[in-house]
Amino acid sequence: MTEELYALFQRNFPCVLRKADTARELLSRRENTVLAYRDDAGVLRGACVYGGKTVYMLCVDEAYRRKGIGGKLLTEAEAAVKAEGFDRINIGVGNSYLTPGVPTPHHWYETVNAFPDPHLTDEARLFLEKRGYRHDCDADIFDMRMPLAGRPSQGIRPGDAVEGILYRWAEEKDIPSVLACAEDAWDEFAMYYRSAALYRGEGRERVLAAFDGDTACGAIIVSLETEAEKTGSSGCTIVRHAYRGRRIATNLVKAAAEALKGAGMREAALGYTYTGLDKLYGSAGYRISVYYMMAAKDLP
């Protein structure tokens, strides 16, 4: 059934980039429950996939919407989650995610550099709000994208120095310094910088770092085609507290964009980020493509 669910996901979430292997792994987990709706020919037309207190996917093919199918699936999932002892249900992120939340063109806070995908509708958000769900986050959550083909130079690329700070690919000898930088900047990100493979330049992901002498004062992870063909990404941006206010994060994002373009990527994509980073990544040309309602509801 995994392939049917993945095909349903692709049909109903065309604006969302998610690695196929990641999506299939989540949709095939034994601990998940799948509630399905099939048409008279047996074709899967709607589904609710949940595990624990999290709904990972709820969707109905467009031709079958507004017939009560989605509401019935969601009501059944809510009752089951309640019966398992949970007093709250959320849609999107649990142990993993297909989408961070519910795709929408709507936003709750002030953001800049927004150009939501024109194919997005607000149908899902309105459907959920009528059923008691609310945006459970004190920021906007969104994806950002940027076309790279034919794009003018960002003015900085790996190997360049700006105001005494050198932006270059980090090597294995730099791991202790980069980890110290991550722990100072935001220790939750340190785990993403630990793999030695990121520093060998052999795979699809590398660490681009900012150095003041031998001290790593900032870093970003640059990825090639980890989510989609000819699409690159950069993320987990960090800057030591003592070096903030010197545009190091901005320069890292711009240098990463140049690296992606130089590697032949047609587009750069940034997934699951939040209010504030729209300015940082927007300075390099990224634009918000999808907002997410971090939908949650207390179960009576």
N, C-alpha and C positions, 0 to 999 in steps of 0.2 A: 504493500500500500504506500510505501514511502515515495515511490515515483509519482503516484497519483497526487499525493499531497504536495510534492515539490512543484508539479505542473500547475496545481491550483494556486500555489503561492506566487509563481512567476506570472500567471495570468492576472492576478488581482493586485500585485504590488510591483508594477513595471518601473516605478520611480525609485525603488530601493535596490541598492547594491549589497549583495550578501554572497560570500563565497559559496559555491554550490556544495562542496564537501561539508562545510559547516552547517548549512541548511539541512542537508540530507541526514547528517548525524543527529541533529536535534529532533527532526521529525520522526526518526526511527527508534528513539529511546524507549526501552521497555517500560520504564516507569511512567511514561505519558499515557493519558487516556485520549482517545480520538472519538469524537462524536461526528458522525457523517450524515450528509444528505445526498441521495443519489436520485437522478431522474428515472423515468420509466425504462430507459435503456440501460440503466445501471451505471451511468457515468457520474463520477463524483462532481457535484456542483456546489457543495458547501461543506465546511468543516470547522470544528472547534477543537484545537489541540491544547491540552493543559496538563500541567504537572505540579503537584503541591498546590500552592495558592496562586500560581501564575498561568494565565492564558498566553500561550506562545503564538497562536495563530487563530484568528476568527475571520472568516471571509465567506462570501457567497458570490458566485459568478453574477455579473451584472444583469443578465436576462432573468435571473431568478430572485432578484432583490425585491423588497417591498411586498413580499408574500408571507411574512412572518417566520421565515426559515431561520434567519440569523437570531431573532429574538428567542425562538424556541431553543436553539442550540446554546445560547448564552444562559438562559434561565436554567437549563439542565446542568450546565457546568457550575453555576453558582450554588445550586442545591447540593451538588456532589462535594464541592470544596467546603461548604458549610458542614456537611455531614462528616468530613474528615477532621473537623475540629478547628478550622480556621475561621476567624471573624473578619477577614479582609481578603479581597481578591484584587489582583492587578493584571494589566494587559501589557505585555512587552518583555521586560527584563526579569529573568529569574536566575537560574544557574547559568544560563546563556540567553541568547535571543535571536530571533529572526529579524525583528525590527525593535528599536529601543522602546517604541510606544506605538501609538496609532497615527499613521501618516495623515497630515492635514496641511492646508495652506494657512491655517489660523495660528496666531501667536499671542501670548499672554503678557509679554514684557517688551520693552523697547529694544529693537535690534536694528542693525544697519547691514548694508550689503546683501539685501535679500532679493532673490529672483526665483520664487517658488516655481516648480515645474507646472506648466500650464495645464497639464492633464490631471493634476490633483483636484479632488473635490473635498468639500467639508461634510460629506454625507455620513462618514463613519463617526466623526466627533459628535455630530448632532444626535445620531442614533444612540450613542452611549450616554450622552448627557441626559437624554430623556429617561434613561434607565438608572439614573443616580450616580453615574461616574463623573469624576472631576480630575482636572490636571493636578497631579500630586507632586509638584516640584516647585521650588522657589526660583526657577530660571526657565528659559526656553531651551529645549533640546532640539537639535537639528543636524542635518547633513549639509555639507557644502561641496560644490563642484566647480571646476575651472577648465575650460578648453585650453589645450596647449599648442595645438597645431597653428603655426603662423603667429604665435604670440610674441610680442617684442621682448627683448631681454629684460630681466629683472634687475640688472646692474650688478649682480654679485653671484658668483658660482663657487663651488668647492675649490679650495686652493687660494681664494682671495683673502686679503687682510683688510679690515676696516677699523680705523682708530685703534690700532695696536692689537686687535683681536683677530686671530687666524681661524678661518672656517675651513675645516678639512675633514676627510673621512677618518674616523677613529680606527685605531689598530688594536691588536690584542694587548699590547703593552699599555694601552690607555685605559683598560677596563677598570682598574682601581680608582682612577681619577674620575671617570665618567660615573661610576657607582656612587662615589662620594658626592658628586654634583647632584645626582638624582635624590640621594638621601637628604641633602640640604634643601633642595628645591621642593620636592614633594615625595616623601618616602614611599607612597603607594605606587609610584611609577618605577621604583628601583627594580622590581621584579622583571619588568619588561626589557631592562638593559643588561641582564645577567648573562644571557647566552653568548658564549664565545663565537658562535657562528656569525653573529651580527658584525663581528669585527674582522672577518677574514676576507670579505668581498667576494665570496663564492656563491652565495644564495640570492634570493629575491629581496632580502632585507639587509640594510646596512645602517650604521649609526653615523650621522653627520654631526660633528661637534664643534664648538667654539672654544678656542684655547687662548689663554693668557699665559704665554710661556708653556710650561708643562701642565698647567692647571686647566682642567676642563671646567669652563664656567657656564656652559650651556650645551644642549644636545637635542636632536630630533631623530626619530626613526623613519627612514625612507624605504618605501616598499614598492616593488614592481609586480603588477598583475596578480596580486594576492586576492583581489575581489573580482576582477573582470579583465578580459583581454584588452591590452593596450591602455589600461587604466592604472595609474600609479597613485600612491598616497603618501602622506607624511603625517606624523602625529606623535603623541607622548612628549610634547615640547616641554623642556625644562630649562630654567636659568637659576643659578645660585642667587640667593638673596642679596649678597654683597654686590652683584653685578647688574641688578635690575635697574631699569630706567636708562639703559644705554642702547636700546633697540636691538639687543642681541637676539631675542626671540623673533623679531621681525626679519632680521637678516638671515636667520636659520631657515625660516619658512620660504623666503625668496630664493635662497641658495638651493634648497631642496626642490623647489619648482623648476629651477634651471637644470638640476640633475635629472629630474623626471623627463623633461623635454629632450635633453641630450640622449636619454636612453630610448627615445622613440615612442614615448607614451603620447597618446592623442588627448588624454584627459587626466586631470588630477582630481581625486575625490577624498573627502574627509568625512568620516562617519561618526555619529554619536558624540557630538560636541555640544557646547552650551554657551549661554549668554556671556559676552565678554570676548570670547574667541572669534566672534564674527568680525570684530575690529582687527584683531591680529591677523587672521588668515585673509580677511578682506583686503588688507594692505597689499597682498601679493596677487590679488585678482580673484580669489575664491568668492563664490556667491552662495547664499543659502538656497538649497534646492527643495528640501522637505523639512517641515516642522513635525514634531511628534507630541501628541497628547500622552503624557505619562499617566494613563488612565488607571484609577483605583476607586474602589467602593467598599464601604463598610457593610458587612453582611449582618442583617438584623437576626 
